Amino acid sequence: MLKLFDPIATLNSIPANRLTLLEREYQSIQSLPAGQVGTIVEIYETEDPSYLIEFADLQGHQ
């Protein structure tokens, strides 16, 4: 069971249409590559739980 603030790593790339990108310079990406590490910052309790995961690069940009 995933919990708030658990670290998450992508095993596969995630298409951009499944992402909400905050930084303007990243809004043109096609996908989030495999191997990115993020943190669960919100859990939406629905029939199939959904998660808000915040990813940042090495400079701290989200």
N, C-alpha and C positions, 0 to 999 in steps of 0.2 A: 504494500500500500504506500503510495507516494504521499509525502507530507510537505507542508509549507517550508520553504527554504532548503529543500533537498537539492543537491546538485544533479544536473541532467547533462548527458552527452548524447549528441545525435549519432546514431549508427548509420543512417542513410541521409542523403540530402533531402531537404524539405522545400517544396516548390514555393515561390514567392506568393502565390495566391492563398497560401495557408498562413502567411505571416502578416503581422502589423509592424511596419518598420518606422522607427521614430526619427532616426538621423537622416536628413535629406540626402546626403551623399550615398547612402545605401539603398535608397528607394528604387534604384535601377537594377538591382541584382536579380538574377533569374532564380536563385535558390540559396538556401543556407546549406553550406557544405557539410558533409559527414565529419564528425570529430569535434564539432563546436561544443563548448561547455557553457551551460547556463544554470540559472537558479529558478526554482518555482517560486513565484511571488503572489500567485492567487490560484485558488482551486474553486472551480464552479461545479457545484453538486447538481448534476443532471443525471438522466438515465445512464448515459455514458459520460463519466467525469471528463471535464475539459480543464486545461491548465493554461495559465498565463506564465510564460517562461521568459525571463530576461537574459539576453545574451549580450556580451560585451567583448570587444577586441582587446588586445594587449595594452592599448592606450586608454582603456576605460570607456570608449565610446559604445553606446548601446545600439 
